[in-house]
Amino acid sequence: MATIWRRSWYLCMLMLLLVSCSSTQAVQTPRVLDTQAIEQLYQDGRVAFKARRYDEAAAAFARVVAADPEHLKARLNWAATLSYSNQGSEAIVQCQNVLARDPTNAEAYYQWGAVLVRVGKHQEALEKFDQALTLKPMPELLQDDPLLQQSLQAYLKRQRRQSLDDAVARPKPEAGREEEGRIPPGRATP
């Protein structure tokens, strides 16, 4: 009797399992996008970004990155979109992801700096702009992003002002005293 009961129980469980697997609700598998579809989705994201539809743009760039994690421009645009949507920490993560894949990516440093400007961390932003400038000249990077242009112009203006302030604050040697380590004219070296 116990074996009949056990067999019946197993048969019921098997039927329940089969019924649940053949349910009418199909599990959606992620659709693999081809290169052309990825590029179209990327362009759609750029259009949405330029139209200031940041949520739509972020969704498009996120899908591009999900389909192609090495699409660095999509990651950078996603970072810009996130920063405009007041999600600065997530934007910085995307910049860091780009730099993890390509440590010489000047655009990632610029974007990171722009995110830091938007969240009010100006000193840290200046450091990122410095890193970017050592990798790539300014005009090539700024052709598409007016906010970056403004941020970097403000940075350069502060740098010039700081250089001038440093020059004015540097004490000049007193008349009659020689600068340390400098041999006065007409005096022979020992």
Secondary structure, DSSP 8 states (H G I E B T S, - for coil): -HHHHHHHHHHHHHHHHHHHHT-SS---------HHHHHHHHHHHHHHHHTT-HHHHHHHHHHHHHH-TT-HHHHHHHHHHHHHTT-HHHHHHHHHHHHHH-TT-HHHHHHHHHHHHHTT-HHHHHHHHHHHHHHS-HHHHTTS-HHHHHHHHHHHHHHHHHHHHHHHHS----TT---TT---TT----
